Structure formats: C-alpha cells, structure tokens
Amino acid sequence: MKTKKYKSKEKPLPQAEEPVATYSTTAAISNDAVISSLTPESSVEKPEEFDACYAKLKAEADAIFGVKKRMTVDEYFGKLRYMVNAYYDNVQDQD
C-alpha cells in the first residue's frame, strides 16, 4: 500500500525562543528579533584563582559523595551545596 506525504497549506507554527535575561537591557530590531546589549566588556570576569578553587572543591566533593554517571536529585544538590558552602567559607576566611 502506498502512502502520500501530508502537505499543509497553513503556515508553520512559530517556534519558541529562549527568553532574554531580565538583568540586561534589550533593543528591538524588528518585530521578531531582539538583541541584548549586554556585552562581554560589561560582564564581571571571574578571578584567576577561581578555576583552581573549583577544581579543588570538586575533587573534595567527588571524594565525599563519589563519582557517578547518574545521580539522584538529592545526591546532585548535596554535592553542589557542599561545594558552594565550602567556596563561601573560603571567601569569608580571606577577608
């Protein structure tokens, strides 16, 4: 039995776009396009020691919580919470 491809005469539905960040200003170029004026120069750059600190904290969290390909939500956020708390403790100790 042969089949025919369905050809719609209607226009395709518009596709969803990712929303623009609320903390930046935007300028509408046309009805469909919106461009954010947030430039790399205006964004805050991360400190040089951040990558080293992140690697150290991730290694500690991996040692405590283990390394798994798939984690439960509680395991993931427990690991993340440990890393964030340790980072902020480190920042407070430096002041």
Secondary structure, DSSP 8 states (H G I E B T S, - for coil): ---------S-----------TTS-EEE-SSS-EEE---TTTS----THHHHHHHHHHHHHHHHH---SS--HHHHHHHHHHHHHHHHHHHHHH-
